[in-house]
């Protein structure tokens, strides 16, 4: 068996709207933005990941940048395949030695059958011989060390780039879930809209993302507030570049509506939870994972609304990919993995 394992390449992939992470042999070997740069004339991929992100919103007419995933699912097949190929190549030249590629890819829990097939087809096009899918909340629960096989209810909220996945997990399955398409990208969009309406300044996606990371907040009052940030953009009145200063309180105000929608989805999931599992959740609390979990004060805000304890995962950005890596090592053991045969 060990001899044959030399010819197998096993990859766990968190194919995210904002970032794609790949684990091989228990180590994260790729952590790149989910974006590709394409030559408009030839249709060839020029750059993938960080290199493509540096070009984003700075291209001329011969180059376009594409984010192949929208709301957690593949929106552009060709770009997605090229991105996956490019990221697998980043692992190194060892790829040629392998004849058998085995992959576990995580997907949103609210995905349709058609969208599942799209993921399988993209995996086929990168020559995957064995492909499994795992739902993001299950992967996140595994990644933060929860025992998903026990008859104990755990609630996981995974706030990614395109979707927020809320699930109550017990006995290796999702008992009830809510998947909403309001997450990191929507927060970024809210910041861009706010800047345009409130300050008459036009900013790009990358600047809005920077604002979200540096002064983003879910509460208008924080115990340890971040410093104000200088923002450069184009004045909509004069068309001339200008700089303004923004603070965390006004960003909290502009994100309020979107965060309220996330809270409503959490309450909906709690309403649909069977009473015995609800009793478990009262004891164990709620677990926050994904990039959105890093938003200042979000755990406090959800705790105030639900009156439950909210735990933020140690490394929320990598919880899903770590869980996908655990699932990869135990594909025979976990019944919740979806493969070609049962789709």
C-alpha positions, 0 to 999 in steps of 0.5 A: 500500500505504501508503494502505491501511495507514492503515486497519489497526490492528495489535496484538500481545497478550500475554494473560497470566493475571496481566498483559495487555500490548499493543504497537502501532507497536513501543511498549507501549501497555497494561500492565495486570493481567488482571482485570475488575470486573463489576456483578452486577445488570446484568452490565456491566463497571465497570472493567478492569486497574489500576482493577479490581485496586484493587477486588479482594478489597475488593468488596461483594455488588453488584460482583465481580472476575473474572480471565478467564484461568486457567492461561494459557487463557480460563476466562470468555469474556464477561469475557475479551472485555470485558477485551480490548475495554476494553484496546483502548479504553485505546489511544485513540479512534483505533480508530474510524478503522480498518476492519481490525484485525490481531492476534497473540496469544500462547498457552501451548504446552500449549494444546488445540485447543478452547482455541485456538478460544476465543482465536480466538472472543474475537478475532472478538468484538472485530472482529479481521479477521486473527488469528494465534496464537504459542506463548509460548516462541517469542515469548519467544525472539524477544523476547530476541533469539534467532534462532529460524530457525537450526539451533541449539538454544535452551532457553527457560523462560517462568514466567508467572502461570498456566503455566511453559513450557519449550521447546527451539527450533530451525528456527522450531519447538518440538522438545520442550516441557513446559507445567506449570500451576505458576507465579506464581499457585501461588507466591502460593497457597503463600504464603497457605497458609504464612501460614495454617498457620505464623503463624495469619494470614489474608492476601489474594491481593494481600498474598501477591503483595506478599510474593512480590515484596518477599521472594520467594526460591528459595534459603534463603541469598542474597548480597544478601538483601532486608529483612524485611517487615511483613505485615498480616492477620487473626488466625485465633485472635482474628479481630482484624487483626494484623501479623507480620514475615516474611523471605526464608528462610521464603518460600523454604522455602514455595515449595520444593515448587513450584520443585522441580516446575518443576525436574523439568519442566526436566529432563524437557524436557532428557531429551527433547532430541535429542543434537545440540540438547542439545550446543547447549544445553550451549554456549548455556545456558538462558534465563529469561523471564516474571515468575517469572524475577525470583524471587531466586536462581531462576537459581542454583537451576536452574543448580545442578540442571542444571549449565548456565548460566542467563541471565535476560532483561534485561526478563523481564516484557516479553520475550513481548510484545516477541517477539509484536510482532516476529511481528506485523511479520513475519506473512508470514515466520514459518511457526510462526504459527497463523492461522484457516486452519490450525486 
